[in-house]
């Protein structure tokens, strides 16, 4: 399974594109048949292999699958510094964005609303 997962390289196959089209989904990857069609995924697999697979050995397939899942979900997507995000990780960027937008919309002091007459 791990070997097959790491060797899978046909990310924008015609069948995949047809399935997306059948479900009304536009692909977010490059077009099929040019030099850019696999560039993003090739870069991802290369990084995963260099940073995880070649540095680690596992006793079982489950250990390997769990490590790859943890890498993708816990490290690669949330903590990795991104140049496009001003050299912040996605988590740091999102936190800064929320802090900036909530501090602009919240008043400095909270005044209770009048209760009206009884």
C-alpha positions, 0 to 999 in steps of 0.5 A: 500500500505504501509503495503504491501510494508513493508511486502513484503519479497519474494525478490528472488522468482523463478518467479522473477529469471525467469523474470530476466533470460528471459531478460538476466539479472544476479541477484545481490542478493544471491542465492535462498533457502539458508540463505543468499537469503534475508539478504540484503533486510531484513537489509534494511527493518529493518533499514527503519522501525526503522529509519523512520516508527516507528518514524513517523505518516502520515495523508495520504498514499501519505505523507507516500509514499513520506516520504519513497521515500525521505528516500530511494532516498535522505538519505539512498542512498546518505548521509548514512555513509558507512564503505566500503567507508572509513566511508564516504557517497556515495556523499562524496566518489564520490566527493573525488574520482573525486577530486583526479582523476581530480587533478592528470590529470589536469596540475598545470598551463594552457598554451594556445595553439599556434595560428599558423601563419596568 
